[in-house]
Amino acid sequence: MSRLPVYDHSLEISTFPEFLKREIKSSLLLDSERYSWCKPATAEELQSLLKSIDADSKTRMKLVVGNTGMGYYKELEHYDKYIDLRCVLELSTGASVHILTGTLHEKLALDEFLERPPLDSKSVLLNVKIPNYAAVKNISSEMDSKLLFETYRASLRPLGNALPYLNAAFLAEVSCLKSSGSVVLNKCRVVFGAYGTKHAIRAKEVENFLSGKILTVGVLYEAVKMVKANVVPEDGTPSPAYRSSLAAGYLFDFLFPLIDTSSKIHGGWSGEYCNTSLSEDAEIKQKYSQLDHVQLPTLLTSSEQVLELNHDHHPVGQPIKKIGAALQASGEAVFVDDIPSPTNCLHGSFVHSIKPFARVKDIRFKSKLLPDGVSGLVSVRDIPKGGENRGCTTMLGTESLFADGLTQHAGERLAFVVADTQKHADIASNLVEVDYDIENLEPPILTVEEAVKRSSFFEVPLSLYPKQVGDISKGWAEADHKILSAKIKLGSQYYFYMETQTALAIPDEDNTMVVYSSNQCPEYAHVTIAKCLGIPEHNVRVITRRVGGGFGGKAMKAIPVATACALAAHKFRRPVRTYLNRKTDMIMAGGRHPMEITYNVGFKSNGKVTALQLDILINAGISVDISPLLPRNILSGLKKYDWGALSFDIKLCKTNHSSKTAMRAPGEVQGSYIAETVIEHVASTLSMDVDSARNINFYRYDSLKLFYDVAAGDSAEYTLPSIWNKLAASSSFKQRVEIIKEFNRCKVWKKRGISRVPIVHQVFMRPTTGKVSILSDGSVVVEVGGIELGQGLWTKVKQMAAFGLSSIKCDGVENLLDKVRIIQADTLSLTQGGITAGSTTSESSCESVRLCCEVLVERLAPLKETLQGQMGSVRWDELICKAYTQSLNLSATSHYSPDFNSMQYLNYGAAVSEVEVNLLTGETAILRSDIIYDCGQSLNPAVDLGQIEGAFVQGIGFFMLEEYTTNSDGLVVADGTWTYKIPTIDTIPKQFNVEIHSSGHHRQRVLSSKASGEPPLLLAASVHCATRAAVREARQQLHSWGCMDESYSTFNLEVPATMPAVKELCGLDSVESYIQWEMGRKSRLG
Amino acid sequence: MLFECDQWKVERVSPVIAANSDAFLSVTPTHNTVMEEKQRETGTGSLVFAINGLRFEVSSVSPSTTLLEFLRAQTPFKSPKLGCGEGGCGACVVLLSKYDPVLDQVEDFTASSCLTLLCSVNGCSVTTSEGLGNSKDGFHPIHQRFSGFHASQCGFCTPGMCVSLFGALVKAEKNDQREPSPGFSKLTVVEAEKAISGNLCRCTGYRPIADACKSFGS
């Protein structure tokens, strides 16, 4: 606490300057003519305004209240007049119910209003009167009655910021029959909305049915059935059956506790509102608690971070703050789009295809004249002589910048509109018309099955294709049981970097081009731009300072963005920049590889797997990108268990989809998940505990070596078994398993699950360059090939530079950290920078810097010895000053290139997650996650902790929330924050504990450190597996009600395990099933 | 392109920049001359507002211009970022303050500047993360704690997070019911955490952000 930066609210800044207060006092009215902005003060004024606009039919106007004028219905049209309604008196007084329709005043009942077509753009809903129930109460006050009111909302985020699947509100006036103790529903209101209808509805049929009835399970059963018949979403609404079942579940939740309650409803309550869940009455309360109405905290309640500091290589290993974190917080950190526009700068916006396979006959603006501010269109025709249509270069292939006569996937770049502002460019790109022609063309390949049928594959170079392990026929012979042809389907995931793709290209003298790009591999962008423009590579300079989130998406996919800007800048001889809008970014991004897996597995009766055979079809999209790496990566994650023998056939399907590319842990996360699915399947087949099935398939070091070869390292480096056991203890795994069993036995509508999952993740180090220069005042400047994406690469590099130079052992080296600055990547200043990917760039950049420091220390050492001999001691700045006078070369460049034996290694970790599933809604809350991850000797434990937590939560997104959906043509339709949901603070684990396991010396590693960027993402499978466990409990319960046969324990929980997916497996009719079972039980009991 | 003048000497004028003179927007620098004061008293009908204590007078503007577009294209305050353009991510959040001259009260609330039309901020004061503090005038404790708690990785969402938290702090401080212990604010831990429930972050997984926010709560 005492170490926190001080906060004193009395020193807080003023949010409102005095001068403006004075101006306001002397009135600040906006000139409505000049700004086309009117601000009527009364409804009357508003009416006359509308009348005058009506008279002039040419004027297009828009009403604005706060934000609603824009809303998430984005404005892409032009309006002549804006009318700001915030000052209209009647809008805030609430005196009466008014709708202003054009020039008419109307009063309507709410449900009448809802049934009408939507108001036109000139109507204003002035106010809604919410009646005070006491005032309209007309029942006899002689009866002891009570009002109950409850609202419900099913949405992906508990705290909002997400559209609901369904909203419900119930109001009931109930009284208690003293004779029988049963409850009579005197009257009720049942309302549902937002489930895929034009407006909210009152389920009047249900209301009429329930009114006056004594509540029994039979009555409730009828009511629930009626609700299901009444609440039917319109055609085309996603998950319609789920939404209907939500309605049924909520009504059940509201009414069931009232059935058969013998509690007396005291007169003291009558006339009161009860606007939370049923309040004081102890017995009703108890009933509700049986219904598991215990509110979980919606937010993170506790967390613990355990890390061990290592002082061997000070300041390496210290948890120092991230470089520039305060600058990032104050917003002074400069991202690409924050660079001030140079004079005459133009802005670009992509036009993309909406067809998967078609000839592009023409691309033109709808109007004859160019739209506002537009300079022109850039397309394949603008590639200069000597240049080529190149948008991307990878080590495995290339991709075109623009479609050339034929578009091969929806979302393909067709052209680049260039205008004076980003807004004009974005508007204009929507005004572009494209003529497509599909005559005599084959139909597109949109599924992997179709790709197989038409043999549409990318080749995987033999050197990249992983090796089969063991003797598969022997494995099959050893098996007691077999599961054949089981299937898994995995979808894509979008990066959702906060900063979308962006670049700024500035033409310079002598046919050169400087491009600022938010990019994980500026070197590849550099090559691509030179090829596209047909100029030598030394004419291009790509500069990247920082990237607002990459996750793989700013690697290959950032290159065409930078190249398009460069091409446009080349064409117009003016600077051109672009900042993609989120929708375009989501349509063009590609994302993670979807895949379909078929597996056969053989195993012994004790759960030990003897043979695993896989057929995997990967949807790689239209171009090769880095997809040939996928088979190897999948196997790296999959081999975390000892499968006995492993054989596989992996095909890389070329389809008419946007090209899929690396996203954080590409392939590994799918492989790791496949392994868990197989183990879960084996366990459920044998009716054995899954955790035991995991244990029995763990590696011994010798089998690890068999599966992973040189990557396995020394036996001491195989830390997984110790992590596995340590985690069981630190997370109280065994005790919690018992507590959960008890919980699941007592609770009907909430089920919990817990799961412990290990990971093994192979990484590869790649070559990169570093440069360290010492300036005359003793300050140090460092350049590295690695890019700062937020992962803390610069911070680690800075620590390494300070450590490396401190070995000169003169005075003042302990403060070297403050003297080091890392500067932006510049592809001409530092060549061969490589690509920042695969989790290892921080350590390889550090290693190249360490090599530079060694060279510099070697050059300085003789001088230092001499000076020390003369003066007894020598300070760093004196040493450097002297070195300058002696013309020592104080700049060193090194290219680090790992050898084959040390370039690959394994990372280990394990996680335990516990979830609670609400069986009425399918909602999954992550109660707690505990992670232990081996970072070797962490270069910076604070940075690695951030990587572990961040990756894990991104994994939660993949496994639980994010659906990157497309239409039937493959065009992305989840194209914004309203349709694509990444985790938020209310969807992360409520308790989140992370321990960085410090595993001592690793001979082959950079100062014994290991990677942390991607592997922890795989651990999020523990959340999915825990959800699976909870769902299995729910299904077992259904089985016990006689509603599900013996196959209840075999099921496939989708990825992501969204609310509808979970609910579907827990029974869309679970409420009816339960009531029927309850009725049956009662009749059996007589 | 930073302002020459001290940002918190609020009476100073804004030497407004118009580096790229976009056709749809023109901003004129204003001077606090006696004559102008007089003019202002009578009301010129111009769009006038404050950003981080500096006076801005915009002589003409397309009414469809958003506050975010204006901030990013016409001022040096680029901490509000465009993340989604539909109010769904919180990267563009600014604090809007309104003054009621009759009650002599300031009302503060956070808003998505990507959805706020510029003309609607007439007479308002806008505070961005640079306005809370910066490298020149000293960072705000919010900035320092976000940095100290390792709550900023790529940093793109961070200014919006900071302003969201600041909005909650300002609101809590106006609550006369509460008395904070020294060093703490009047914000509760839950309020502090809820303050950023509408802000997306893709890097950190939120835990350190929640800790930074909660460090202000009591």
Contacts between the chains, C-beta under 8 A, distances in Angstrom:
chain1	res1	chain2	res2	distance
A	1	B	183	7.4
A	4	B	141	8.0
A	4	B	145	6.5
A	4	B	148	7.3
A	4	B	183	7.6
A	4	B	215	5.8
A	5	B	141	4.8
A	5	B	144	3.5
A	5	B	145	5.7
A	5	B	148	6.5
A	6	B	141	6.4
A	6	B	183	6.7
A	7	B	141	4.2
A	7	B	145	8.0
A	7	B	183	6.5
A	7	B	184	7.3
A	7	B	185	6.3
A	7	B	216	6.1
A	8	B	183	7.6
A	9	B	169	7.3
A	9	B	173	5.1
A	9	B	180	7.3
A	9	B	185	5.6
A	9	B	186	7.4
A	12	B	169	7.6
A	12	B	170	7.4
A	12	B	173	6.9
A	13	B	8	7.2
A	13	B	127	7.5
A	13	B	131	7.0
A	13	B	132	6.4
A	13	B	133	7.7
A	13	B	140	7.6
A	14	B	10	7.8
A	14	B	53	7.5
A	15	B	95	6.1
A	15	B	97	4.3
A	15	B	106	6.4
A	15	B	108	5.2
A	15	B	125	6.0
A	15	B	127	5.4
A	15	B	170	6.3
A	16	B	50	7.6
A	16	B	97	4.6
A	16	B	99	5.4
A	16	B	106	4.5
A	16	B	125	4.6
A	17	B	10	3.7
A	17	B	50	4.9
A	17	B	53	4.8
A	17	B	55	7.6
A	17	B	125	6.1
A	18	B	10	6.3
A	18	B	11	7.6
A	19	B	10	5.8
A	19	B	11	5.5
A	19	B	32	7.9
A	19	B	50	7.6
A	19	B	55	6.3
A	20	B	48	7.5
A	20	B	49	7.4
A	20	B	50	4.8
A	20	B	55	7.1
A	20	B	99	6.9
A	20	B	123	7.0
A	20	B	125	5.9
A	21	B	99	5.3
A	21	B	101	7.0
A	23	B	40	5.7
A	23	B	48	6.3
A	23	B	123	7.4
A	24	B	99	5.3
A	24	B	101	5.3
A	24	B	123	5.3
A	25	B	101	4.6
A	26	B	40	6.5
A	26	B	41	4.5
A	26	B	42	7.9
A	26	B	43	7.0
A	27	B	43	5.1
A	28	B	43	7.0
A	28	B	48	5.8
A	28	B	122	6.1
A	28	B	123	4.3
A	29	B	43	5.8
A	29	B	45	6.1
A	30	B	45	6.3
A	30	B	46	7.7
A	30	B	47	5.9
A	30	B	119	6.4
A	30	B	122	4.9
A	31	B	44	7.8
A	31	B	45	3.1
A	31	B	46	7.0
A	34	B	45	6.6
A	34	B	60	6.3
A	35	B	47	6.2
A	35	B	60	7.3
A	35	B	61	6.6
A	35	B	63	5.9
A	35	B	119	5.3
A	36	B	63	4.7
A	37	B	63	5.1
A	37	B	119	4.1
A	64	B	117	6.2
A	64	B	120	6.7
A	66	B	116	7.9
A	66	B	120	7.3
A	67	B	87	6.7
A	67	B	111	7.3
A	67	B	112	6.8
A	67	B	115	4.2
A	67	B	116	6.4
A	69	B	117	6.7
A	70	B	66	7.2
A	70	B	115	4.6
A	70	B	117	7.0
A	71	B	86	7.9
A	71	B	87	7.7
A	71	B	115	7.0
A	72	B	86	4.1
A	72	B	87	6.3
A	72	B	88	7.0
A	74	B	85	6.5
A	74	B	86	6.3
A	75	B	64	6.3
A	78	B	64	7.4
A	79	B	63	7.3
A	79	B	64	6.8
A	81	B	63	7.7
A	82	B	63	4.4
A	82	B	64	7.7
A	82	B	117	6.9
A	82	B	119	6.7
A	84	B	119	7.1
A	84	B	120	5.8
A	86	B	120	7.5
A	157	B	197	8.0
A	159	B	194	6.7
A	159	B	197	4.3
A	160	B	197	7.4
A	160	B	198	7.7
A	161	B	88	7.0
A	161	B	197	6.6
A	161	B	198	5.0
A	299	B	190	6.8
A	299	B	193	4.8
A	299	B	194	7.0
A	299	B	197	7.9
A	299	B	210	7.2
A	300	B	193	6.8
A	300	B	206	7.0
A	300	B	207	6.3
A	300	B	210	4.7
A	303	B	207	5.3
A	303	B	210	7.9
A	303	B	211	7.2
A	319	B	150	7.9
A	321	B	147	5.5
A	321	B	148	6.5
A	321	B	150	7.0
A	322	B	147	7.3
A	322	B	150	6.3
A	322	B	152	6.6
A	322	B	153	7.1
A	324	B	155	7.3
A	325	B	146	6.8
A	325	B	147	3.7
A	325	B	150	7.4
A	325	B	151	8.0
A	325	B	152	4.7
A	325	B	155	7.3
A	326	B	135	7.4
A	326	B	139	4.9
A	326	B	143	5.0
A	326	B	144	6.4
A	326	B	146	7.6
A	326	B	147	4.3
A	327	B	135	6.3
A	327	B	155	7.9
A	328	B	147	8.0
A	328	B	152	4.7
A	328	B	154	7.9
A	328	B	155	2.8
A	328	B	158	4.9
A	328	B	159	7.7
A	329	B	129	6.7
A	329	B	139	7.2
A	329	B	142	7.0
A	329	B	143	3.9
A	329	B	146	4.4
A	329	B	147	6.0
A	329	B	152	5.7
A	329	B	155	7.5
A	329	B	158	4.9
A	329	B	159	6.7
A	329	B	162	5.4
A	330	B	79	6.7
A	330	B	129	5.4
A	330	B	130	5.7
A	330	B	132	7.0
A	330	B	133	6.0
A	330	B	134	4.7
A	330	B	135	6.8
A	330	B	139	5.9
A	330	B	140	7.4
A	330	B	143	5.1
A	330	B	159	7.1
A	330	B	162	7.7
A	331	B	77	7.4
A	331	B	78	6.5
A	331	B	79	2.0
A	331	B	80	7.4
A	331	B	128	6.5
A	331	B	129	4.1
A	331	B	130	5.2
A	331	B	158	7.7
A	331	B	159	3.7
A	332	B	79	7.3
A	332	B	130	6.5
A	332	B	134	5.8
A	332	B	135	5.9
A	333	B	155	5.4
A	334	B	78	7.8
A	335	B	81	7.6
A	335	B	156	6.7
A	337	B	72	7.7
A	337	B	81	7.9
A	337	B	82	7.6
A	338	B	72	7.9
A	338	B	78	4.3
A	340	B	1	5.6
A	340	B	19	5.6
A	341	B	19	6.4
A	341	B	20	4.6
A	341	B	73	8.0
A	343	B	19	7.4
A	343	B	20	7.1
A	344	B	20	8.0
A	345	B	20	5.9
A	373	B	23	6.7
A	373	B	24	7.9
A	420	B	22	6.5
A	420	B	23	6.5
A	421	B	22	5.5
A	421	B	24	7.2
A	421	B	73	7.4
A	423	B	69	6.6
A	495	B	202	7.6
A	496	B	200	7.6
A	496	B	202	5.2
A	497	B	154	7.5
A	497	B	156	7.7
A	497	B	202	6.1
A	498	B	81	7.1
A	498	B	83	5.2
A	498	B	89	6.9
A	498	B	91	5.8
A	498	B	154	6.8
A	498	B	156	3.9
A	498	B	157	5.0
A	498	B	200	6.8
A	498	B	201	7.3
A	498	B	202	5.8
A	499	B	81	7.0
A	499	B	83	7.7
A	499	B	154	7.3
A	499	B	156	4.7
A	500	B	82	7.9
A	500	B	83	7.9
A	546	B	154	7.3
A	546	B	155	7.2
A	547	B	154	6.7
A	548	B	81	7.6
A	548	B	154	5.0
A	548	B	155	7.1
A	548	B	156	3.5
A	549	B	154	4.5
A	549	B	156	6.1
A	549	B	202	5.2
A	549	B	203	6.1
A	550	B	154	7.9
A	551	B	202	7.2
A	579	B	82	6.8
A	581	B	85	6.0
A	582	B	83	7.1
A	582	B	84	4.6
A	582	B	85	6.2
A	582	B	86	7.6
A	789	B	154	6.3
A	790	B	153	3.7
A	790	B	154	2.8
A	790	B	155	6.6
A	790	B	156	8.0
A	790	B	203	4.8
A	791	B	153	6.9
A	792	B	153	7.2
A	942	B	150	5.0
A	943	B	150	7.4
A	945	B	150	7.2
A	946	B	150	5.4
A	946	B	153	5.8
A	946	B	203	7.4
A	946	B	204	6.0
A	946	B	208	6.7
A	949	B	204	6.6
A	949	B	205	3.9
A	949	B	207	5.3
A	949	B	208	7.4
A	950	B	153	6.6
A	950	B	202	7.9
A	950	B	203	5.0
A	950	B	204	5.2
A	950	B	205	4.5
A	951	B	205	7.8
A	952	B	205	6.1
A	953	B	204	7.8
A	953	B	205	3.3
A	953	B	206	6.8
A	954	B	202	6.9
A	954	B	205	7.5
A	976	B	84	6.2
A	976	B	86	5.8
A	976	B	88	6.7
A	977	B	83	8.0
A	977	B	84	4.5
A	977	B	86	6.1
A	977	B	88	2.7
A	977	B	89	5.5
A	977	B	200	7.3
A	978	B	86	6.6
A	978	B	88	6.0
A	982	B	200	6.1
A	982	B	202	6.3
A	983	B	205	7.5
A	983	B	206	7.5
A	984	B	197	6.4
A	984	B	200	6.6
A	984	B	206	7.4
A	985	B	193	6.5
A	985	B	196	6.1
A	985	B	197	5.4
A	985	B	206	4.7
A	985	B	209	7.4
A	985	B	210	6.2
A	986	B	197	5.9
A	988	B	205	6.2
A	988	B	206	5.4
A	988	B	207	7.1
A	992	B	205	7.9
A	992	B	207	5.3
